[in-house]
Amino acid sequence: MDLEGNLGVFEPVSIFQTLNIARVSGELTIDTGHNSARVFFDRGDVVFAEINHRPVRLGEALVAAGRIQQSDLNRVLVRNRKGKKLGKLLVADGAIDEASLRAALEEQIKEVIYEVVRWRKGWFRFYTGRQPRDNEIAINIPLDHLMLEGVKRMDEQGDSSG
């Protein structure tokens, strides 16, 4: 571990900005006690993020957005996944194309970041050099837009969860 601290002292926006300015690559873990998130950076930009208590799962989001049919999701879910990610299985099945999947994953990553920037209690740790697992699809998202939208949402909601 290369960096760690208390969210009560260093808010998530400050942590993200520090990692971005330093242009580092690695894994940031954030734990509030009742939820946790992992965010991966490549030279300061977010490439992957996941949260334990996700309000909407990928398959549900794809169906709700009309990108796949419920029957496609059900068909892929009943198969033996052998450790493969749902998105890759949907692409292999022909239910969705790679570009549409990447767009949906980018939206999910953004939603994780927008949630995490609201957290004010808990701990963070950054591990230099760690990368997402091979079965994750990395998406390069410039951090400045993420932070602006995250702070805007936080202001609109008037909320600072933790």
C-alpha positions, 0 to 999 in steps of 0.5 A: 500500500502506498497511500492511505487515510481517513475520508473525514480528513481527505474527501474522495474528490481530493483523493481522486484529484491527487491521484490524477495530478500525480498521473499514477496507475493502481487501485484505490479501495474505499471502505465506509463500513457498510459499503466499499468500492474499488477504483482503478487508475491508469496514468491518473484516469479512471479505467474501472470501478465497482461498488459492493452495494450497487443499486442497479446491476449491469444486466438490469441496466441494459434491459432498462435502457433497451440495449438487450431483451430480458430473454437475452439476459435470462438465456445468458444467466442460466448458462455456466459462466465459468468465471466470465463477466456478464458483458463478455457473455452477452457480446459472445451470445450476440445480444449486444455489440462491444461498443454498446457494452462499453458505453453501458459499462462507462455509465456504470463506472461513472455512477460508482464514482458519483456515489463514492464522491459523496462518502465522508466517513471511512478509509481509503487505500491506494496500491500503486501498480495494481490493475483490474483483473484480466476479465474486466473491461477497462474504459479510460475516463478522464477524471476532470469531467467525472469530478465536475459531474459528481460535485454537481450532483452532490450539490443538487442533492444537498447530501454528503453520505458516508 
